[in-house]
Amino acid sequence: MPDPLLVLLASFGLIGGIGIAAVGPGGVLPTTGLFLLTNLTPSEVAGTAIVTHVATGALATAAYARSGHLTEPHTRRAALVLAAAAVAGAPAGVLINSAISSDVFGLILAALMVVAAALVWRRERRREPSPAPPPAVVAGIGLAVAVVSGVVGIGGPMLAVPLLVAAGVPLLESLAAAQVQSIVIAGTGTAGYLAAGAVDWPLAALIGVPSLAGVLLGWKIARTLPTRQLATALVVSLLVLAPFVAFG
């Protein structure tokens, strides 16, 4: 690949890592970059992208554990429920991916980008407190997120965070719990795609290393700075990229 495309792919990884840790829906960007800028098949796109989320999920989990957001009992319970749901959901997503074409993959990915943008937009404008959701709701969110993540190789926080916030879980608690689920999604998804020989390791490293730096930056942003401007920029980016993913 030409050097400018390699730099652009690395940039997708860096910005995606920031979004993962700061606002949640950032994990779609590595998948988007691989889909738009390479000739990989849908399975290879998803498999290569999901590998990167093993490390980013582990690093983000460690960061939120260090900051104390995973020490609260209710946050740990939510993380365990999400992780348990991922054990069943992610492998199902890998199987679904093997049955779809590149065009269908692009449409699914674009639709998820629009949905994530809408959820983030709604979250940023909803300030009234909501009661905590029951475990069954958290489990349902976790299962749906894991299946979708397995299909397109995204990080779980992309959908889990805005859905949990919409259900009444505070933002930082949602971010912390979703990182734990991301490890399980990425681990089980990686195993499935490895079995199918659908992982491009050089490209995974090219995107994954900048993603790790982005996670640390995003974690600091989430703890110290207002994230509304970052969320707005992410919403605009997702809506701009979605038509190219769907029809490009």
Salt bridges, closest charged atoms under 4 A:
GLU124 OE2 - ARG123 NH2 3.25
GLU124 OE1 - ARG127 NH2 3.78
GLU128 OE2 - ARG126 NE 3.51
GLU173 OE2 - HIS74 NE2 3.13
